[in-house]
Amino acid sequence: MFGDIYNGRRVLITGHTGFKGSHLALWLRELGADVCGVALEMPYEYNHFELACKGIRSEIFDIRNSEKLSALF
């Protein structure tokens, strides 16, 4: 359906540790994307992201922190 549109592309996901974000991260990785996610600290140790999204770059900070967000880009 998407062909190679995401293959080799860099994708930034905000909220990647949540239910929808973690599924999106997995899906994009399967399509060949280089996925990086930004989210707040997770309130619990075990969640879908930690269990299923090994190998996806994860940055934990508030996206309203413009200095950290600029450095990430």
PDB file of N, H, CA, C and O in Angstrom:
ATOM      1  N   MET A   1       0.827  -1.199   0.000  1.00  0.00           N
ATOM      2  CA  MET A   1       0.000   0.000   0.000  1.00  0.00           C
ATOM      3  C   MET A   1       0.866   1.256   0.000  1.00  0.00           C
ATOM      4  O   MET A   1       0.565   2.208  -0.720  1.00  0.00           O
ATOM      5  N   PHE A   2       1.946   1.276   0.801  1.00  0.00           N
ATOM      6  H   PHE A   2       2.190   0.503   1.386  1.00  0.00           H
ATOM      7  CA  PHE A   2       2.789   2.458   0.884  1.00  0.00           C
ATOM      8  C   PHE A   2       4.071   2.331   0.075  1.00  0.00           C
ATOM      9  O   PHE A   2       4.828   3.294  -0.049  1.00  0.00           O
ATOM     10  N   GLY A   3       4.318   1.146  -0.476  1.00  0.00           N
ATOM     11  H   GLY A   3       3.703   0.363  -0.374  1.00  0.00           H
ATOM     12  CA  GLY A   3       5.538   0.943  -1.238  1.00  0.00           C
ATOM     13  C   GLY A   3       6.756   1.208  -0.373  1.00  0.00           C
ATOM     14  O   GLY A   3       6.821   0.746   0.766  1.00  0.00           O
ATOM     15  N   ASP A   4       7.700   1.930  -0.893  1.00  0.00           N
ATOM     16  H   ASP A   4       7.647   2.305  -1.818  1.00  0.00           H
ATOM     17  CA  ASP A   4       8.922   2.255  -0.155  1.00  0.00           C
ATOM     18  C   ASP A   4       8.936   3.704   0.322  1.00  0.00           C
ATOM     19  O   ASP A   4      10.009   4.266   0.544  1.00  0.00           O
ATOM     20  N   ILE A   5       7.782   4.309   0.480  1.00  0.00           N
ATOM     21  H   ILE A   5       6.910   3.853   0.299  1.00  0.00           H
ATOM     22  CA  ILE A   5       7.725   5.732   0.810  1.00  0.00           C
ATOM     23  C   ILE A   5       8.432   6.074   2.129  1.00  0.00           C
ATOM     24  O   ILE A   5       8.986   7.165   2.260  1.00  0.00           O
ATOM     25  N   TYR A   6       8.419   5.159   3.103  1.00  0.00           N
ATOM     26  H   TYR A   6       7.968   4.273   2.996  1.00  0.00           H
ATOM     27  CA  TYR A   6       9.068   5.431   4.393  1.00  0.00           C
ATOM     28  C   TYR A   6      10.447   4.796   4.515  1.00  0.00           C
ATOM     29  O   TYR A   6      11.154   5.044   5.491  1.00  0.00           O
ATOM     30  N   ASN A   7      10.834   3.993   3.555  1.00  0.00           N
ATOM     31  H   ASN A   7      10.260   3.791   2.762  1.00  0.00           H
ATOM     32  CA  ASN A   7      12.110   3.294   3.619  1.00  0.00           C
ATOM     33  C   ASN A   7      13.278   4.286   3.648  1.00  0.00           C
ATOM     34  O   ASN A   7      13.474   5.061   2.712  1.00  0.00           O
ATOM     35  N   GLY A   8      14.048   4.246   4.738  1.00  0.00           N
ATOM     36  H   GLY A   8      13.889   3.616   5.498  1.00  0.00           H
ATOM     37  CA  GLY A   8      15.190   5.143   4.885  1.00  0.00           C
ATOM     38  C   GLY A   8      14.852   6.555   5.329  1.00  0.00           C
ATOM     39  O   GLY A   8      15.754   7.379   5.476  1.00  0.00           O
ATOM     40  N   ARG A   9      13.601   6.854   5.543  1.00  0.00           N
ATOM     41  H   ARG A   9      12.867   6.185   5.423  1.00  0.00           H
ATOM     42  CA  ARG A   9      13.188   8.199   5.970  1.00  0.00           C
ATOM     43  C   ARG A   9      13.292   8.315   7.481  1.00  0.00           C
ATOM     44  O   ARG A   9      13.081   7.343   8.206  1.00  0.00           O
ATOM     45  N   ARG A  10      13.618   9.509   7.946  1.00  0.00           N
ATOM     46  H   ARG A  10      13.789  10.299   7.357  1.00  0.00           H
ATOM     47  CA  ARG A  10      13.650   9.776   9.381  1.00  0.00           C
ATOM     48  C   ARG A  10      12.302  10.319   9.812  1.00  0.00           C
ATOM     49  O   ARG A  10      11.776  11.256   9.212  1.00  0.00           O
ATOM     50  N   VAL A  11      11.742   9.719  10.865  1.00  0.00           N
ATOM     51  H   VAL A  11      12.169   8.958  11.353  1.00  0.00           H
ATOM     52  CA  VAL A  11      10.416  10.092  11.353  1.00  0.00           C
ATOM     53  C   VAL A  11      10.497  10.377  12.845  1.00  0.00           C
ATOM     54  O   VAL A  11      11.062   9.588  13.602  1.00  0.00           O
ATOM     55  N   LEU A  12       9.935  11.502  13.267  1.00  0.00           N
ATOM     56  H   LEU A  12       9.476  12.143  12.651  1.00  0.00           H
ATOM     57  CA  LEU A  12       9.861  11.867  14.678  1.00  0.00           C
ATOM     58  C   LEU A  12       8.416  11.715  15.139  1.00  0.00           C
ATOM     59  O   LEU A  12       7.496  12.271  14.539  1.00  0.00           O
ATOM     60  N   ILE A  13       8.236  10.952  16.214  1.00  0.00           N
ATOM     61  H   ILE A  13       8.983  10.501  16.701  1.00  0.00           H
ATOM     62  CA  ILE A  13       6.905  10.726  16.777  1.00  0.00           C
ATOM     63  C   ILE A  13       6.866  11.341  18.167  1.00  0.00           C
ATOM     64  O   ILE A  13       7.718  11.043  19.004  1.00  0.00           O
ATOM     65  N   THR A  14       5.889  12.189  18.415  1.00  0.00           N
ATOM     66  H   THR A  14       5.197  12.431  17.735  1.00  0.00           H
ATOM     67  CA  THR A  14       5.690  12.697  19.772  1.00  0.00           C
ATOM     68  C   THR A  14       4.676  11.789  20.454  1.00  0.00           C
ATOM     69  O   THR A  14       3.672  11.403  19.856  1.00  0.00           O
ATOM     70  N   GLY A  15       4.947  11.456  21.704  1.00  0.00           N
ATOM     71  H   GLY A  15       5.762  11.770  22.190  1.00  0.00           H
ATOM     72  CA  GLY A  15       4.058  10.564  22.434  1.00  0.00           C
ATOM     73  C   GLY A  15       4.236   9.112  22.023  1.00  0.00           C
ATOM     74  O   GLY A  15       3.277   8.341  22.031  1.00  0.00           O
ATOM     75  N   HIS A  16       5.439   8.739  21.669  1.00  0.00           N
ATOM     76  H   HIS A  16       6.218   9.365  21.662  1.00  0.00           H
ATOM     77  CA  HIS A  16       5.704   7.389  21.151  1.00  0.00           C
ATOM     78  C   HIS A  16       5.607   6.285  22.197  1.00  0.00           C
ATOM     79  O   HIS A  16       5.593   5.108  21.838  1.00  0.00           O
ATOM     80  N   THR A  17       5.542   6.628  23.463  1.00  0.00           N
ATOM     81  H   THR A  17       5.554   7.584  23.755  1.00  0.00           H
ATOM     82  CA  THR A  17       5.456   5.601  24.500  1.00  0.00           C
ATOM     83  C   THR A  17       4.021   5.233  24.842  1.00  0.00           C
ATOM     84  O   THR A  17       3.787   4.273  25.575  1.00  0.00           O
ATOM     85  N   GLY A  18       3.069   5.974  24.327  1.00  0.00           N
ATOM     86  H   GLY A  18       3.259   6.755  23.731  1.00  0.00           H
ATOM     87  CA  GLY A  18       1.659   5.668  24.564  1.00  0.00           C
ATOM     88  C   GLY A  18       1.174   4.542  23.676  1.00  0.00           C
ATOM     89  O   GLY A  18       1.929   4.011  22.862  1.00  0.00           O
ATOM     90  N   PHE A  19      -0.069   4.183  23.833  1.00  0.00           N
ATOM     91  H   PHE A  19      -0.682   4.614  24.495  1.00  0.00           H
ATOM     92  CA  PHE A  19      -0.639   3.055  23.095  1.00  0.00           C
ATOM     93  C   PHE A  19      -0.587   3.287  21.586  1.00  0.00           C
ATOM     94  O   PHE A  19      -0.065   2.450  20.849  1.00  0.00           O
ATOM     95  N   LYS A  20      -1.117   4.402  21.130  1.00  0.00           N
ATOM     96  H   LYS A  20      -1.541   5.082  21.729  1.00  0.00           H
ATOM     97  CA  LYS A  20      -1.146   4.685  19.689  1.00  0.00           C
ATOM     98  C   LYS A  20       0.246   4.980  19.147  1.00  0.00           C
ATOM     99  O   LYS A  20       0.614   4.516  18.067  1.00  0.00           O
ATOM    100  N   GLY A  21       1.017   5.756  19.905  1.00  0.00           N
ATOM    101  H   GLY A  21       0.718   6.133  20.782  1.00  0.00           H
ATOM    102  CA  GLY A  21       2.351   6.121  19.453  1.00  0.00           C
ATOM    103  C   GLY A  21       3.280   4.933  19.318  1.00  0.00           C
ATOM    104  O   GLY A  21       4.070   4.871  18.376  1.00  0.00           O
ATOM    105  N   SER A  22       3.201   3.985  20.245  1.00  0.00           N
ATOM    106  H   SER A  22       2.560   4.036  21.010  1.00  0.00           H
ATOM    107  CA  SER A  22       4.071   2.811  20.178  1.00  0.00           C
ATOM    108  C   SER A  22       3.699   1.922  18.994  1.00  0.00           C
ATOM    109  O   SER A  22       4.577   1.344  18.352  1.00  0.00           O
ATOM    110  N   HIS A  23       2.417   1.810  18.705  1.00  0.00           N
ATOM    111  H   HIS A  23       1.704   2.279  19.226  1.00  0.00           H
ATOM    112  CA  HIS A  23       2.004   1.038  17.536  1.00  0.00           C
ATOM    113  C   HIS A  23       2.448   1.737  16.245  1.00  0.00           C
ATOM    114  O   HIS A  23       2.887   1.079  15.302  1.00  0.00           O
ATOM    115  N   LEU A  24       2.335   3.047  16.205  1.00  0.00           N
ATOM    116  H   LEU A  24       1.979   3.581  16.971  1.00  0.00           H
ATOM    117  CA  LEU A  24       2.801   3.797  15.037  1.00  0.00           C
ATOM    118  C   LEU A  24       4.304   3.622  14.845  1.00  0.00           C
ATOM    119  O   LEU A  24       4.770   3.449  13.718  1.00  0.00           O
ATOM    120  N   ALA A  25       5.061   3.667  15.932  1.00  0.00           N
ATOM    121  H   ALA A  25       4.683   3.807  16.847  1.00  0.00           H
ATOM    122  CA  ALA A  25       6.512   3.483  15.855  1.00  0.00           C
ATOM    123  C   ALA A  25       6.867   2.116  15.283  1.00  0.00           C
ATOM    124  O   ALA A  25       7.747   2.010  14.428  1.00  0.00           O
ATOM    125  N   LEU A  26       6.196   1.082  15.742  1.00  0.00           N
ATOM    126  H   LEU A  26       5.481   1.168  16.436  1.00  0.00           H
ATOM    127  CA  LEU A  26       6.431  -0.264  15.219  1.00  0.00           C
ATOM    128  C   LEU A  26       6.099  -0.357  13.742  1.00  0.00           C
ATOM    129  O   LEU A  26       6.862  -0.920  12.958  1.00  0.00           O
ATOM    130  N   TRP A  27       4.970   0.191  13.371  1.00  0.00           N
ATOM    131  H   TRP A  27       4.349   0.648  14.008  1.00  0.00           H
ATOM    132  CA  TRP A  27       4.507   0.147  11.989  1.00  0.00           C
ATOM    133  C   TRP A  27       5.490   0.858  11.068  1.00  0.00           C
ATOM    134  O   TRP A  27       5.855   0.329  10.018  1.00  0.00           O
ATOM    135  N   LEU A  28       5.918   2.056  11.459  1.00  0.00           N
ATOM    136  H   LEU A  28       5.620   2.486  12.311  1.00  0.00           H
ATOM    137  CA  LEU A  28       6.859   2.804  10.633  1.00  0.00           C
ATOM    138  C   LEU A  28       8.210   2.101  10.538  1.00  0.00           C
ATOM    139  O   LEU A  28       8.842   2.111   9.483  1.00  0.00           O
ATOM    140  N   ARG A  29       8.652   1.495  11.633  1.00  0.00           N
ATOM    141  H   ARG A  29       8.138   1.487  12.491  1.00  0.00           H
ATOM    142  CA  ARG A  29       9.901   0.744  11.589  1.00  0.00           C
ATOM    143  C   ARG A  29       9.786  -0.428  10.615  1.00  0.00           C
ATOM    144  O   ARG A  29      10.724  -0.708   9.869  1.00  0.00           O
ATOM    145  N   GLU A  30       8.652  -1.104  10.620  1.00  0.00           N
ATOM    146  H   GLU A  30       7.890  -0.876  11.226  1.00  0.00           H
ATOM    147  CA  GLU A  30       8.432  -2.208   9.682  1.00  0.00           C
ATOM    148  C   GLU A  30       8.435  -1.729   8.237  1.00  0.00           C
ATOM    149  O   GLU A  30       8.783  -2.485   7.330  1.00  0.00           O
ATOM    150  N   LEU A  31       8.048  -0.476   8.020  1.00  0.00           N
ATOM    151  H   LEU A  31       7.765   0.138   8.757  1.00  0.00           H
ATOM    152  CA  LEU A  31       8.064   0.099   6.678  1.00  0.00           C
ATOM    153  C   LEU A  31       9.434   0.648   6.294  1.00  0.00           C
ATOM    154  O   LEU A  31       9.604   1.203   5.208  1.00  0.00           O
ATOM    155  N   GLY A  32      10.416   0.491   7.193  1.00  0.00           N
ATOM    156  H   GLY A  32      10.278   0.041   8.075  1.00  0.00           H
ATOM    157  CA  GLY A  32      11.790   0.876   6.875  1.00  0.00           C
ATOM    158  C   GLY A  32      12.223   2.238   7.359  1.00  0.00           C
ATOM    159  O   GLY A  32      13.318   2.686   7.018  1.00  0.00           O
ATOM    160  N   ALA A  33      11.407   2.911   8.140  1.00  0.00           N
ATOM    161  H   ALA A  33      10.518   2.548   8.418  1.00  0.00           H
ATOM    162  CA  ALA A  33      11.743   4.248   8.630  1.00  0.00           C
ATOM    163  C   ALA A  33      12.748   4.186   9.783  1.00  0.00           C
ATOM    164  O   ALA A  33      12.804   3.209  10.531  1.00  0.00           O
ATOM    165  N   ASP A  34      13.529   5.241   9.902  1.00  0.00           N
ATOM    166  H   ASP A  34      13.484   6.034   9.294  1.00  0.00           H
ATOM    167  CA  ASP A  34      14.414   5.438  11.051  1.00  0.00           C
ATOM    168  C   ASP A  34      13.606   6.252  12.056  1.00  0.00           C
ATOM    169  O   ASP A  34      13.469   7.466  11.909  1.00  0.00           O
ATOM    170  N   VAL A  35      13.077   5.591  13.067  1.00  0.00           N
ATOM    171  H   VAL A  35      13.188   4.605  13.186  1.00  0.00           H
ATOM    172  CA  VAL A  35      12.109   6.200  13.985  1.00  0.00           C
ATOM    173  C   VAL A  35      12.787   6.715  15.245  1.00  0.00           C
ATOM    174  O   VAL A  35      13.615   6.034  15.850  1.00  0.00           O
ATOM    175  N   CYS A  36      12.417   7.930  15.624  1.00  0.00           N
ATOM    176  H   CYS A  36      11.745   8.483  15.133  1.00  0.00           H
ATOM    177  CA  CYS A  36      12.836   8.525  16.886  1.00  0.00           C
ATOM    178  C   CYS A  36      11.581   9.050  17.561  1.00  0.00           C
ATOM    179  O   CYS A  36      10.723   9.650  16.913  1.00  0.00           O
ATOM    180  N   GLY A  37      11.474   8.825  18.858  1.00  0.00           N
ATOM    181  H   GLY A  37      12.171   8.337  19.385  1.00  0.00           H
ATOM    182  CA  GLY A  37      10.299   9.273  19.586  1.00  0.00           C
ATOM    183  C   GLY A  37      10.654  10.194  20.733  1.00  0.00           C
ATOM    184  O   GLY A  37      11.714  10.071  21.348  1.00  0.00           O
ATOM    185  N   VAL A  38       9.745  11.127  21.012  1.00  0.00           N
ATOM    186  H   VAL A  38       8.884  11.227  20.513  1.00  0.00           H
ATOM    187  CA  VAL A  38       9.883  12.046  22.141  1.00  0.00           C
ATOM    188  C   VAL A  38       8.630  11.916  22.996  1.00  0.00           C
ATOM    189  O   VAL A  38       7.510  11.961  22.486  1.00  0.00           O
ATOM    190  N   ALA A  39       8.829  11.756  24.296  1.00  0.00           N
ATOM    191  H   ALA A  39       9.739  11.720  24.710  1.00  0.00           H
ATOM    192  CA  ALA A  39       7.690  11.629  25.207  1.00  0.00           C
ATOM    193  C   ALA A  39       8.108  12.053  26.601  1.00  0.00           C
ATOM    194  O   ALA A  39       9.290  12.236  26.890  1.00  0.00           O
ATOM    195  N   LEU A  40       7.117  12.203  27.453  1.00  0.00           N
ATOM    196  H   LEU A  40       6.156  12.054  27.219  1.00  0.00           H
ATOM    197  CA  LEU A  40       7.366  12.460  28.867  1.00  0.00           C
ATOM    198  C   LEU A  40       7.776  11.160  29.551  1.00  0.00           C
ATOM    199  O   LEU A  40       7.611  10.075  28.992  1.00  0.00           O
ATOM    200  N   GLU A  41       8.309  11.277  30.758  1.00  0.00           N
ATOM    201  H   GLU A  41       8.443  12.158  31.212  1.00  0.00           H
ATOM    202  CA  GLU A  41       8.679  10.105  31.554  1.00  0.00           C
ATOM    203  C   GLU A  41       7.448   9.221  31.747  1.00  0.00           C
ATOM    204  O   GLU A  41       6.359   9.712  32.045  1.00  0.00           O
ATOM    205  N   MET A  42       7.635   7.924  31.575  1.00  0.00           N
ATOM    206  H   MET A  42       8.520   7.526  31.333  1.00  0.00           H
ATOM    207  CA  MET A  42       6.532   6.985  31.730  1.00  0.00           C
ATOM    208  C   MET A  42       6.258   6.744  33.211  1.00  0.00           C
ATOM    209  O   MET A  42       7.196   6.516  33.974  1.00  0.00           O
ATOM    210  N   PRO A  43       4.998   6.789  33.633  1.00  0.00           N
ATOM    211  CA  PRO A  43       4.675   6.639  35.052  1.00  0.00           C
ATOM    212  C   PRO A  43       4.767   5.197  35.560  1.00  0.00           C
ATOM    213  O   PRO A  43       4.674   4.962  36.765  1.00  0.00           O
ATOM    214  N   TYR A  44       4.945   4.247  34.669  1.00  0.00           N
ATOM    215  H   TYR A  44       5.021   4.438  33.691  1.00  0.00           H
ATOM    216  CA  TYR A  44       5.030   2.851  35.083  1.00  0.00           C
ATOM    217  C   TYR A  44       6.119   2.154  34.279  1.00  0.00           C
ATOM    218  O   TYR A  44       6.453   2.578  33.173  1.00  0.00           O
ATOM    219  N   GLU A  45       6.664   1.096  34.835  1.00  0.00           N
ATOM    220  H   GLU A  45       6.392   0.752  35.734  1.00  0.00           H
ATOM    221  CA  GLU A  45       7.816   0.433  34.236  1.00  0.00           C
ATOM    222  C   GLU A  45       7.465  -0.393  33.000  1.00  0.00           C
ATOM    223  O   GLU A  45       8.167  -0.324  31.990  1.00  0.00           O
ATOM    224  N   TYR A  46       6.403  -1.159  33.070  1.00  0.00           N
ATOM    225  H   TYR A  46       5.833  -1.214  33.890  1.00  0.00           H
ATOM    226  CA  TYR A  46       6.058  -2.042  31.965  1.00  0.00           C
ATOM    227  C   TYR A  46       4.928  -1.437  31.140  1.00  0.00           C
ATOM    228  O   TYR A  46       3.869  -1.103  31.672  1.00  0.00           O
ATOM    229  N   ASN A  47       5.156  -1.300  29.861  1.00  0.00           N
ATOM    230  H   ASN A  47       6.016  -1.571  29.428  1.00  0.00           H
ATOM    231  CA  ASN A  47       4.160  -0.760  28.950  1.00  0.00           C
ATOM    232  C   ASN A  47       4.437  -1.324  27.561  1.00  0.00           C
ATOM    233  O   ASN A  47       5.442  -2.006  27.359  1.00  0.00           O
ATOM    234  N   HIS A  48       3.580  -1.055  26.629  1.00  0.00           N
ATOM    235  H   HIS A  48       2.763  -0.501  26.793  1.00  0.00           H
ATOM    236  CA  HIS A  48       3.728  -1.610  25.282  1.00  0.00           C
ATOM    237  C   HIS A  48       5.029  -1.179  24.639  1.00  0.00           C
ATOM    238  O   HIS A  48       5.698  -1.994  24.003  1.00  0.00           O
ATOM    239  N   PHE A  49       5.402   0.074  24.787  1.00  0.00           N
ATOM    240  H   PHE A  49       4.859   0.735  25.304  1.00  0.00           H
ATOM    241  CA  PHE A  49       6.630   0.552  24.157  1.00  0.00           C
ATOM    242  C   PHE A  49       7.841  -0.214  24.677  1.00  0.00           C
ATOM    243  O   PHE A  49       8.653  -0.690  23.883  1.00  0.00           O
ATOM    244  N   GLU A  50       7.975  -0.339  25.983  1.00  0.00           N
ATOM    245  H   GLU A  50       7.315   0.049  26.627  1.00  0.00           H
ATOM    246  CA  GLU A  50       9.127  -1.024  26.570  1.00  0.00           C
ATOM    247  C   GLU A  50       9.176  -2.490  26.156  1.00  0.00           C
ATOM    248  O   GLU A  50      10.260  -3.044  25.976  1.00  0.00           O
ATOM    249  N   LEU A  51       8.031  -3.117  26.005  1.00  0.00           N
ATOM    250  H   LEU A  51       7.150  -2.667  26.151  1.00  0.00           H
ATOM    251  CA  LEU A  51       7.978  -4.535  25.684  1.00  0.00           C
ATOM    252  C   LEU A  51       8.170  -4.813  24.192  1.00  0.00           C
ATOM    253  O   LEU A  51       8.760  -5.831  23.832  1.00  0.00           O
ATOM    254  N   ALA A  52       7.689  -3.940  23.333  1.00  0.00           N
ATOM    255  H   ALA A  52       7.210  -3.112  23.626  1.00  0.00           H
ATOM    256  CA  ALA A  52       7.654  -4.265  21.903  1.00  0.00           C
ATOM    257  C   ALA A  52       8.552  -3.416  21.007  1.00  0.00           C
ATOM    258  O   ALA A  52       8.824  -3.809  19.873  1.00  0.00           O
ATOM    259  N   CYS A  53       9.005  -2.300  21.469  1.00  0.00           N
ATOM    260  H   CYS A  53       8.785  -1.980  22.391  1.00  0.00           H
ATOM    261  CA  CYS A  53       9.691  -1.357  20.580  1.00  0.00           C
ATOM    262  C   CYS A  53      11.192  -1.305  20.809  1.00  0.00           C
ATOM    263  O   CYS A  53      11.766  -0.220  20.895  1.00  0.00           O
ATOM    264  N   LYS A  54      11.821  -2.432  20.908  1.00  0.00           N
ATOM    265  H   LYS A  54      11.355  -3.314  20.838  1.00  0.00           H
ATOM    266  CA  LYS A  54      13.272  -2.463  21.076  1.00  0.00           C
ATOM    267  C   LYS A  54      13.938  -1.902  19.821  1.00  0.00           C
ATOM    268  O   LYS A  54      13.512  -2.181  18.701  1.00  0.00           O
ATOM    269  N   GLY A  55      14.975  -1.119  20.024  1.00  0.00           N
ATOM    270  H   GLY A  55      15.322  -0.893  20.934  1.00  0.00           H
ATOM    271  CA  GLY A  55      15.720  -0.578  18.891  1.00  0.00           C
ATOM    272  C   GLY A  55      15.206   0.732  18.334  1.00  0.00           C
ATOM    273  O   GLY A  55      15.772   1.259  17.377  1.00  0.00           O
ATOM    274  N   ILE A  56      14.148   1.268  18.912  1.00  0.00           N
ATOM    275  H   ILE A  56      13.688   0.840  19.690  1.00  0.00           H
ATOM    276  CA  ILE A  56      13.641   2.566  18.477  1.00  0.00           C
ATOM    277  C   ILE A  56      14.220   3.622  19.392  1.00  0.00           C
ATOM    278  O   ILE A  56      14.126   3.510  20.615  1.00  0.00           O
ATOM    279  N   ARG A  57      14.821   4.651  18.805  1.00  0.00           N
ATOM    280  H   ARG A  57      14.896   4.741  17.812  1.00  0.00           H
ATOM    281  CA  ARG A  57      15.429   5.720  19.598  1.00  0.00           C
ATOM    282  C   ARG A  57      14.355   6.436  20.404  1.00  0.00           C
ATOM    283  O   ARG A  57      13.306   6.806  19.877  1.00  0.00           O
ATOM    284  N   SER A  58      14.630   6.622  21.672  1.00  0.00           N
ATOM    285  H   SER A  58      15.482   6.322  22.100  1.00  0.00           H
ATOM    286  CA  SER A  58      13.657   7.214  22.573  1.00  0.00           C
ATOM    287  C   SER A  58      14.296   8.359  23.349  1.00  0.00           C
ATOM    288  O   SER A  58      15.313   8.171  24.017  1.00  0.00           O
ATOM    289  N   GLU A  59      13.710   9.524  23.260  1.00  0.00           N
ATOM    290  H   GLU A  59      12.884   9.676  22.718  1.00  0.00           H
ATOM    291  CA  GLU A  59      14.147  10.703  24.013  1.00  0.00           C
ATOM    292  C   GLU A  59      13.029  11.063  24.984  1.00  0.00           C
ATOM    293  O   GLU A  59      11.867  11.189  24.597  1.00  0.00           O
ATOM    294  N   ILE A  60      13.401  11.228  26.256  1.00  0.00           N
ATOM    295  H   ILE A  60      14.345  11.127  26.570  1.00  0.00           H
ATOM    296  CA  ILE A  60      12.403  11.532  27.288  1.00  0.00           C
ATOM    297  C   ILE A  60      12.576  12.974  27.749  1.00  0.00           C
ATOM    298  O   ILE A  60      13.484  13.292  28.518  1.00  0.00           O
ATOM    299  N   PHE A  61      11.691  13.835  27.266  1.00  0.00           N
ATOM    300  H   PHE A  61      10.953  13.576  26.642  1.00  0.00           H
ATOM    301  CA  PHE A  61      11.628  15.228  27.710  1.00  0.00           C
ATOM    302  C   PHE A  61      10.329  15.840  27.204  1.00  0.00           C
ATOM    303  O   PHE A  61       9.642  15.263  26.362  1.00  0.00           O
ATOM    304  N   ASP A  62      10.005  17.010  27.727  1.00  0.00           N
ATOM    305  H   ASP A  62      10.563  17.479  28.412  1.00  0.00           H
ATOM    306  CA  ASP A  62       8.791  17.738  27.340  1.00  0.00           C
ATOM    307  C   ASP A  62       9.061  18.474  26.030  1.00  0.00           C
ATOM    308  O   ASP A  62      10.041  19.212  25.926  1.00  0.00           O
ATOM    309  N   ILE A  63       8.202  18.281  25.033  1.00  0.00           N
ATOM    310  H   ILE A  63       7.406  17.682  25.118  1.00  0.00           H
ATOM    311  CA  ILE A  63       8.432  18.929  23.731  1.00  0.00           C
ATOM    312  C   ILE A  63       8.327  20.448  23.804  1.00  0.00           C
ATOM    313  O   ILE A  63       8.690  21.132  22.848  1.00  0.00           O
ATOM    314  N   ARG A  64       7.840  20.986  24.914  1.00  0.00           N
ATOM    315  H   ARG A  64       7.545  20.429  25.691  1.00  0.00           H
ATOM    316  CA  ARG A  64       7.816  22.441  25.082  1.00  0.00           C
ATOM    317  C   ARG A  64       9.196  22.992  25.426  1.00  0.00           C
ATOM    318  O   ARG A  64       9.388  24.207  25.455  1.00  0.00           O
ATOM    319  N   ASN A  65      10.167  22.099  25.688  1.00  0.00           N
ATOM    320  H   ASN A  65      10.011  21.111  25.665  1.00  0.00           H
ATOM    321  CA  ASN A  65      11.543  22.499  25.943  1.00  0.00           C
ATOM    322  C   ASN A  65      12.199  22.724  24.583  1.00  0.00           C
ATOM    323  O   ASN A  65      12.717  21.788  23.974  1.00  0.00           O
ATOM    324  N   SER A  66      12.175  23.961  24.115  1.00  0.00           N
ATOM    325  H   SER A  66      11.755  24.721  24.610  1.00  0.00           H
ATOM    326  CA  SER A  66      12.638  24.281  22.763  1.00  0.00           C
ATOM    327  C   SER A  66      14.129  24.003  22.556  1.00  0.00           C
ATOM    328  O   SER A  66      14.535  23.663  21.445  1.00  0.00           O
ATOM    329  N   GLU A  67      14.944  24.140  23.591  1.00  0.00           N
ATOM    330  H   GLU A  67      14.614  24.416  24.493  1.00  0.00           H
ATOM    331  CA  GLU A  67      16.376  23.873  23.439  1.00  0.00           C
ATOM    332  C   GLU A  67      16.625  22.404  23.142  1.00  0.00           C
ATOM    333  O   GLU A  67      17.382  22.080  22.227  1.00  0.00           O
ATOM    334  N   LYS A  68      16.002  21.510  23.898  1.00  0.00           N
ATOM    335  H   LYS A  68      15.387  21.773  24.641  1.00  0.00           H
ATOM    336  CA  LYS A  68      16.187  20.082  23.671  1.00  0.00           C
ATOM    337  C   LYS A  68      15.582  19.655  22.335  1.00  0.00           C
ATOM    338  O   LYS A  68      16.158  18.826  21.629  1.00  0.00           O
ATOM    339  N   LEU A  69      14.443  20.207  21.993  1.00  0.00           N
ATOM    340  H   LEU A  69      13.976  20.880  22.566  1.00  0.00           H
ATOM    341  CA  LEU A  69      13.805  19.857  20.732  1.00  0.00           C
ATOM    342  C   LEU A  69      14.643  20.317  19.546  1.00  0.00           C
ATOM    343  O   LEU A  69      14.790  19.586  18.567  1.00  0.00           O
ATOM    344  N   SER A  70      15.195  21.528  19.629  1.00  0.00           N
ATOM    345  H   SER A  70      15.077  22.123  20.424  1.00  0.00           H
ATOM    346  CA  SER A  70      16.077  22.017  18.561  1.00  0.00           C
ATOM    347  C   SER A  70      17.319  21.154  18.426  1.00  0.00           C
ATOM    348  O   SER A  70      17.759  20.863  17.314  1.00  0.00           O
ATOM    349  N   ALA A  71      17.886  20.744  19.552  1.00  0.00           N
ATOM    350  H   ALA A  71      17.529  20.981  20.455  1.00  0.00           H
ATOM    351  CA  ALA A  71      19.069  19.893  19.522  1.00  0.00           C
ATOM    352  C   ALA A  71      18.761  18.538  18.891  1.00  0.00           C
ATOM    353  O   ALA A  71      19.614  17.958  18.219  1.00  0.00           O
ATOM    354  N   LEU A  72      17.558  18.038  19.102  1.00  0.00           N
ATOM    355  H   LEU A  72      16.865  18.510  19.648  1.00  0.00           H
ATOM    356  CA  LEU A  72      17.163  16.760  18.520  1.00  0.00           C
ATOM    357  C   LEU A  72      17.068  16.850  17.002  1.00  0.00           C
ATOM    358  O   LEU A  72      17.464  15.931  16.286  1.00  0.00           O
ATOM    359  N   PHE A  73      16.536  17.972  16.524  1.00  0.00           N
ATOM    360  H   PHE A  73      16.213  18.719  17.106  1.00  0.00           H
ATOM    361  CA  PHE A  73      16.435  18.152  15.070  1.00  0.00           C
ATOM    362  C   PHE A  73      17.817  18.305  14.470  1.00  0.00           C
ATOM    363  O   PHE A  73      17.948  18.468  13.257  1.00  0.00           O
TER     364      PHE A  73
END
